[in-house]
Amino acid sequence: MSFAALSQRAQVVRLRPTALAALPAYPFTVRRLRLLNHAYNTTFRVDTQEGQTFALRINVNSRRTPQQIGAEMAWLAALAHDTELPVPVPQPTRDGHLLQELWNPALGRALPVTVFSWLPGPNLGRHATPAQMREVGRAAATLHAHALGWTLPSGTALSSLRDPLMDTPNRLIREHALLTPERRDIVLAALARVEAALGRVFVQDTPRVLHADLHNWNLKWNRGRLSVFDFDDSGVGVPMQDLAISAYYLRPRVDLEAALLEGYAFAAPLPTYAQADYEAVVAGRSLVLLNDLLENTTANLRDLLPRYVPNAVIKLRHYLETGVFRHDVEGLIQA
């Protein structure tokens, strides 16, 4: 049976040995290994005999190259050194390596494994307040200011976010039972509109490294302080893209989206963009997620496809007709 056909529990059972095999390379003694999340990638919490806590990430669906992961590690280390923004710090092995690649028999390929310092506190999730979102805006401004003066180290690379699908293979043009010809026409019309908008915004600002996944499940809040994690989608783009990606997850909460932009404007001038281009980039996030989901191997995410695909098309049709992307449109299939 293929890995993609396994249950969620069975998939985790087959990934856990990879985590255990990676841990002896680090300068600590493992006391307990617990699953944190099994979705796009798989993350375990590592508690040590020495009283430390770390997060171990296995890149399961992410096909990042060693050069791309190297860039992610380098930027995180620079952010930890140069700013006061709490981020996960990459942890070296005893030999000084920040990345291991271990063979996983269930997937039939080597999987990248990285370990990070632990960030305390719960995710912002669905309960974020406007005050917290203003801090997210400030954090985005901090990331963008730092990236403007930071250069990718030699031997590393990142994908260009000028590509509306974030430099991943276009699966939206392939045959798929859930992407009927009518649905595909809507998806490809939206894709063309997003690509045109990105062409305009990329000449209005200076491209730089972006987080590119600043949503509330990649943000933690602890004792009044925000921290940012999961830089696995980082790429080279323009600041407006980070704001639009965040907005995608906040809608229809206009108060939270406004607070995000207010917080950014308090710390730095807001990027210049036409509202229509901003809406296109918000809608583009739906295309990125749909494109990823069509080939995702994680069991519970694959189970979403029969509902997710038609709902994504309904939202994209509404966007094409109105110029505004929303999640609260009529006709959606409810869970």
Helices and strands as residue ranges (DSSP letters): G 3-5, H 8-22, G 23-25, E 30-38, E 42-48, E 53-58, H 66-82, E 100-104, E 109-117, G 125-127, H 130-148, H 181-201, E 208-210, G 216-218, E 219-222, E 225-228, E 235-237, H 239-250, H 254-267, H 275-293, H 299-302, H 305-322
